[in-house]
Amino acid sequence: MHDNSGTTSTSATAIILGLHKAEAFGTDSLKDFEKKGLCFRFLHSARFQLVKLYGTNAPIVTKFSDAIKNLKYLTHDQYLSLFQQFQNFLKWFEFFSGQGATTSKSYASPPPVGKNVFIIHGRDETNTLRLRLLLKDYFHLNPVLMMERPGMSRALLEKYEDAASTCVMAFALMTRDDLVGNHGADYLQARPNVIFEVGWFVGRLGIARVCLLLQEGTTVHSDIDGISRVHFRDNIEERVIDIERELQVTGLI
C-alpha cells in the first residue's frame, strides 16, 4: 500500500478507518443528494484513501476523480452506483487485508429481491394503518405486518423471522406507547418489541435499510443512534416527502 508517490507504507487499519469514514459521508449524502457539498465530501474522502493505496493513476482513483470534476452532472443513479462500488471495495479490502476484526462494524446480509417492506409497530394502530396504505397505494410497495401473517401454530419468533427475512427495508413506528419511571424523570418510549425488531433489522440489512418514524415526545435509546429518522407529530402522512426520500435512497422507488 502506497501514498501518492508510491513509496510510503500505510497501515491497513488506518486505511480501513478512513474508508469507513468516507462510507459514512456517502450515507449522509444519499439522504439529500441535492446538497452537492455532501456528495463532494464523500467523493473527495474516498479518493483520498484510495490514492494512499494505489496512487493517482489507478482506474478506481480515476473514476472518483472524474466524478468530482463532473459532480454537477451526475444523476442520482450514477452517484448511488459509485457509492455501492465503493462499499463493495471496502468489504473486499477488509476481507483480504485480514483487518475485518479491527473495526466494530459488522456486515449485513444481502437484501432479498422484491418490494416487501416491513412495518415495525407498537400500539398505534391508526398510524400503522396509515403507513401501510401509504406504502401500498402511494408507493406501490408490499407492506408486511406481523398482525396480518397467519400463525400456523408456530412460535412467534419463528413466524417473525419468516416474514421479516423476505423484506428489503423496514420502517419502525416509534410512538409514545410505554411510560417508564426513572426516579421522577419519567419518559415515554416505544414498545420493547419495536426496539428488538429494529435491532434485528439493523443486524440483518444494515442501518441504511432501516428508518425510524419517531413520534414527537418519544424517547429513543442511545444504542440506536445513527439510524435514519423521520420525525412526526400525530399523523405519519405529514411526512410523506421524507418517507419518499428514504425509499429513494435504498432504490425501492
N, C-alpha and C positions, 0 to 999 in steps of 0.2 A: 504494500500500500504506500502511495507516494503523495506528496503535495504537488503544487503547480510545477515545480522544477523536476519532479520525478526522482528526487534524491533523498527525501526525509521520511523515515519510517514513522507511521502514525498508529497509535493504539487502536485496536479493533473496538475495544469497549468505548472509547471516546467517540469514535465514528458512529457507533450504534446509537449512543445517546444523542448525538447530533442529528442523526437520521430520524429518530423518534420525535425530536423537537420539530423538525421540518414537517413530519407527518401531522403533528398537532396543528401546525399553522394551516396545512392543507385542509384538515377537517373543519377548522373555523371558517376558512374562505368559502367552502362549499355551502355554508349556511346563508351566505349573502354574496353570491357570485358577482353582483353588480358593483361591489366595492373592490375595485381593481387593486387597491393598495394591499388588501389581504391576500389576493392572488399573487401579487408581486412578492410579498414576504415569503410565501411558500416556495415559489419558483426559485427565488434567489437563495434561500436557505438550503433547499435540496441541491441546487447546482454547486453551492459552496462545499457541501460534504462530498459530493461525487467527484469534484475536482481533486480533493485530497486523495481519493482512491485511484483515479485513473488519469489525472492530468486534464488539460483543457481541450484536447483534440479527440477524446473518445466519443463514439456515436451517441451514447446516452447523455453525455455532457452537452454535446452539440444540440441535442433535442431540447434540452432545457434552456440553452442559450437562445435558440430560435423562438421558443415560447415567450421568453422575456421580451425579446425585440418586437414580437407580434402580439403582445398581450391584448391590446385593444381590439384585435380582430378575432381572437379565439372565441369559439362558441362554447356554451356550457358543456356540451357533449365531448368536445375535444379536450377541454380542461379536465373533465371528470376522467376521461380515458388516461390522460397523462398522470393524474393522481393515482389511479389504480395501478398503473405500471410501476409507479414509484413504490407503492405498498408491496407489490409482488417482489420487487427488487429487494426491499428491506427484509422480507421474510427469507428470501433466498440467501442474502448476505449473512443474516444471523445464523441460519442453519449451517452453512458451510464454513463459517468462521468459528463455530463451536462456542459462540458467545451468547446463545439464546438465554442462558440462565443468569446473565449479568443484569438483566432488567426485570422489572416486576410485571411487565406486560405479557399477557397470555393471548394466544391467537384463537379467534373464534372459528367455528366450523363454517365451511362454505354454505351460504344460504341456499335453500331449495329453490327450484324453479317454480314460478307461478305468481299469483296475485293475492295469496292469502295474507291477511294482516290480523294479528291477534289483538284483541281488546282486553287489557287487564283492568279490572274494575273492582270497586268495593260496593257500598250500599246505595250509591247514587244511580238508581235505575233510569231516571229521566235522562241524565246526560249520557249514560251508556247507550240508551236507545238513540239519542240524537247523533252520537258518534257513529253508531252502526249504520244509520240511514245515510249519513254524510259520506262515509267511505263507500257504501254500496251504490247509492243513487247519483251522487255528485262526481265521485272519482272512479266509479266503475271497478271497484276492487271487491274482494271477497272477505268481509269481516268474519272473524272466528271468535265465538264467545263460548265459555265453558257451559253457561246455562242452557245453550242450545244443542249441546252434544249429548247423544244417548249414552246412558250409563253402562249398559250391557254387563251389569253386575261386576264391574271391575273396580279395583282400588282407585281412589280419587287421584293419586299421584300418577298412576299409570294412564288413566284417562287424560289427565292434563298433558303429559308428555307426548302422547299420541297426537293430540290436537295441536299443541304448540310446535312440534317438530315439522309441521307442514307449512309454517309461516315464514315469510321473508322479512317481516318487520313487526314491531309491537308498539302500540300506544298504551300508556299506563295512565288511567284516570286517577289522579291522586286528589281525593276530596276529603272534606272535613268529617270523617266518619267516627273516629275514636278520640275521646277526651282522656288525656294522660296526665296524671298528677305528678308533679315534680317539686315537692317541698314548697308548695304555694305558688310556684310558677307553672301553672297548668297550661297545656297546649293541645292543639288538635292535630291529628295525623291520619294518614291513610290506614286502611285495614292491614294487618300483618300479612295476609295473603298477597296483597298488592306489592309490598316490599319484597317478599320472597320471589314472586314471579318476575319482577324487574331484574333481580339478581340472576335468575335462571336465564333470561333472555340476553342479558349482557354477556354472560358466560358462553351462551350458545352462538349469538350472532355478532357480538361486539357492540360498543356503545353507539356506533354510527347508525345502527338499525333499531335503536330504542329511543322513544321520545316520551318525556313526562308531560302530561297535561295537568298542570298544577293549579288547583283552585286557590283563590286568594284566601289567606288565613290558614293554610295547611302547612305544617312544619315538615321539612324534608331532612332526612338523616344525612349526616355529613359523609357517610361512606358511599353515597351515590351521587356526590358532587361530580360534575364533569359531564353528566348526561344531558343532552339537549332538552330544553324546557320551553313549553308554551304556557304562558300564564293566562288564566281567565277568571272572571268574577263569578257569574252564576250560570251562564249558558255557553257551552263549548262551541256553539255555532258562531259566537262572536269572533272566533279565531280561525275561521276557515282559510284565510290567506296564509297564516303561519303554518297551518297543517299542510296546505298545498306545498309550501316551500320545503317542509320536511320530507314529503313524498318525492319531490323532485330531486332532492339531494341523493336519495337512495336509488333513483332511476325507476321508480314504480309508475310514475306518470310523465 
